[in-house]
Amino acid sequence: MTSTPNSADCRASTATAAGRSDTRLVVIRGNSASGKSSVAQGLRNRYGRGVAIVGQDVIRRNVLREHDTARGPFAVPTTSPVQFDPAQMKDSIRRLLAAQPAAIHIAHYGTVADCARMAEELVQRVDAMVAIARGVDGAEDRHARIDDGLTMLYGEAAAEHGVADPERSVAEVLGGDIQINAQGLGIWLDRLARSRQP
C-alpha cells in the first residue's frame, strides 16, 4: 500500500521551475460548448507533441478533488468502452477490499483511505449503472437516455455525499466521464446482444 505524504512534503520549492525558458501556459476560457476543446485540439495539431491539453474537469476532479466532502472522497466507477464487465468489476473491488487495505492508490485519482465505504458505494453504483443501461436497451435514443440516467444517478449520489450544488457540479466535473461511461455501457449491451446470437 502507498501512504500519502503530509502536505509539507508535497510542496515544491519556489525556486523549482517547470519546463524551459520558452515554455508557455495558455489558458482557454469560455462558456460551455463555445469551442474551447476544439481550439485546444487545433493548437496541439498545429504545434505537435510539445502541447499538453489539461481540461478543467481533470483539474477539478483529480487535482482539486472537488467532490470530496467531510464524508471523504467521492468516486464513480468507469465503464471505459470495450472493457466493461460488471461482474468482473465488482469481483475486483471485493478482492481488493478482502485484503483489508488501509488505503488504495487509484490511477488518475489519488490515494483514498475509506476503502470499505467506497467499495460498497462503487459496487452499488455498478449495479445502478447496469440497471440504467438495461432499462433503455433497444431504445432508439439509447445513448442519450443512458447519459441522462447516469447524470441523475451521479447527481443524487453527490447530493447524498454532501457535494455543494450537485447537479451543476456533476455536469461540469463529471460530464466527460458520463459520456465515456454511457458509451461503455452501450458497447457492453451490444457485446451481450452479440453473445446471445446463434
C-alpha positions in Angstrom: 0.0 0.0 0.0 1.1 3.5 -0.5 1.0 6.2 2.1 0.1 9.8 1.5 2.9 12.2 2.4 1.8 15.1 4.5 1.2 18.4 2.7 4.6 19.9 3.8 6.4 17.0 2.0 4.4 17.8 -1.2 5.3 21.5 -1.5 7.7 22.3 -4.3 10.5 24.9 -3.6 9.6 28.3 -5.0 13.0 28.1 -6.8 11.8 25.0 -8.7 10.9 25.7 -12.3 8.8 23.6 -14.6 9.5 23.5 -18.3 12.1 25.6 -20.1 12.5 29.3 -20.6 10.4 29.1 -23.7 7.6 27.1 -22.0 4.2 28.9 -22.2 1.0 28.3 -20.4 -2.1 29.1 -22.4 -5.5 29.3 -20.7 -8.5 29.0 -22.9 -11.7 30.2 -21.2 -15.3 30.4 -22.5 -18.8 29.3 -22.0 -19.9 25.7 -22.2 -19.9 24.4 -25.8 -18.1 27.6 -27.1 -15.3 25.6 -28.8 -12.6 25.6 -26.1 -11.7 22.0 -26.7 -11.7 22.4 -30.5 -9.3 25.4 -30.2 -7.0 23.4 -27.8 -7.0 20.4 -30.2 -6.2 22.8 -33.1 -3.2 24.1 -31.2 -2.0 20.6 -30.5 -2.5 19.7 -34.1 -0.5 22.7 -35.3 2.4 22.6 -32.7 2.6 18.8 -32.1 3.7 16.7 -29.2 5.0 19.6 -27.1 1.5 20.7 -26.3 -0.3 19.2 -23.3 -4.1 19.7 -23.0 -5.3 19.6 -19.4 -9.1 20.1 -19.2 -10.8 21.7 -16.3 -12.6 18.5 -15.5 -9.3 16.8 -14.9 -8.1 19.6 -12.7 -11.3 19.8 -10.8 -11.8 16.0 -10.4 -8.3 14.7 -10.0 -6.2 17.6 -8.6 -8.7 19.7 -6.6 -10.9 16.7 -5.9 -13.9 19.0 -5.9 -16.4 16.3 -4.9 -14.6 15.3 -1.8 -16.5 16.3 1.4 -16.4 15.7 5.1 -17.6 12.2 4.3 -14.4 11.6 2.3 -13.7 11.0 -1.4 -16.4 10.7 -3.9 -15.9 8.3 -6.8 -17.9 6.7 -9.6 -17.0 3.5 -11.5 -15.7 3.8 -15.0 -17.2 1.7 -17.8 -14.5 2.6 -20.3 -15.5 1.4 -23.8 -14.8 -2.1 -24.8 -13.5 -3.2 -21.4 -16.5 -3.0 -19.0 -17.8 -6.2 -17.4 -19.9 -5.5 -14.3 -19.3 -8.9 -12.7 -15.6 -8.7 -13.1 -15.5 -5.1 -11.9 -17.5 -5.9 -8.7 -15.3 -9.0 -8.2 -12.2 -6.9 -8.5 -13.5 -4.4 -5.9 -14.4 -7.1 -3.5 -11.0 -8.8 -3.9 -9.2 -5.5 -3.2 -11.3 -5.0 -0.1 -10.7 -8.6 1.1 -7.0 -7.6 1.6 -8.2 -5.1 4.2 -6.1 -2.3 2.9 -5.5 0.9 4.9 -5.5 2.8 1.7 -5.7 2.3 -2.1 -4.0 4.4 -4.7 -6.3 4.8 -7.7 -4.7 5.6 -11.0 -5.7 9.1 -12.2 -7.3 9.9 -8.9 -5.0 9.5 -6.0 -4.9 7.8 -2.6 -8.1 7.0 -0.7 -8.4 5.6 2.8 -12.1 5.0 3.4 -11.9 1.7 1.5 -14.9 -0.2 2.9 -17.3 2.7 2.3 -16.0 3.4 -1.1 -16.1 -0.2 -2.2 -19.7 -0.6 -1.1 -20.7 2.6 -2.9 -18.8 1.6 -6.1 -20.5 -1.9 -6.2 -23.9 -0.3 -5.7 -23.2 2.2 -8.4 -22.1 -0.5 -10.8 -25.5 -2.2 -10.3 -27.4 1.0 -10.7 -25.5 1.9 -13.9 -26.2 -1.6 -15.3 -29.9 -1.2 -14.4 -30.0 2.2 -16.2 -28.4 0.7 -19.4 -30.6 -2.4 -19.4 -33.7 -0.3 -18.8 -33.2 1.6 -22.1 -31.7 -1.2 -24.2 -33.3 -1.2 -27.6 -34.4 2.4 -27.4 -33.6 4.5 -30.5 -32.1 7.2 -28.3 -30.3 4.7 -26.0 -27.1 6.7 -25.6 -28.9 9.9 -24.6 -31.1 8.0 -22.2 -28.1 6.3 -20.6 -26.4 9.7 -20.4 -29.4 11.2 -18.7 -29.7 8.3 -16.3 -26.1 8.5 -15.3 -26.3 12.2 -14.8 -29.3 11.7 -12.5 -27.6 8.8 -10.6 -24.4 10.7 -10.0 -26.2 13.9 -9.1 -28.3 12.1 -6.4 -25.1 10.3 -5.1 -23.2 13.6 -5.0 -26.1 15.3 -3.1 -26.2 12.4 -0.6 -22.4 12.8 -0.2 -22.8 16.4 0.7 -21.4 18.0 -2.6 -22.5 21.6 -2.9 -24.8 22.3 -5.9 -24.6 18.7 -7.0 -26.5 19.0 -10.3 -24.2 21.8 -11.6 -21.1 20.2 -10.2 -21.7 16.8 -11.6 -22.4 18.2 -15.1 -19.3 20.3 -15.0 -16.8 18.0 -13.4 -18.1 14.6 -14.5 -19.6 15.5 -17.9 -16.8 13.8 -19.8 -16.9 10.7 -17.6 -20.6 10.5 -18.1 -20.2 10.5 -21.9 -17.5 7.8 -21.7 -19.5 5.7 -19.2 -22.6 5.9 -21.4 -20.5 4.8 -24.4 -19.0 1.9 -22.4 -22.4 0.7 -21.2 -23.7 0.9 -24.8 -20.8 -1.2 -26.1 -21.3 -3.7 -23.2 -25.0 -4.0 -24.2 -24.0 -4.6 -27.8 -21.5 -7.2 -26.7 -24.2 -9.0 -24.7 -26.6 -9.0 -27.6 -23.9 -10.5 -29.9 -23.1 -13.2 -27.4 -26.8 -14.3 -27.4 -26.9 -14.7 -31.2 -26.6 -18.2 -32.6 
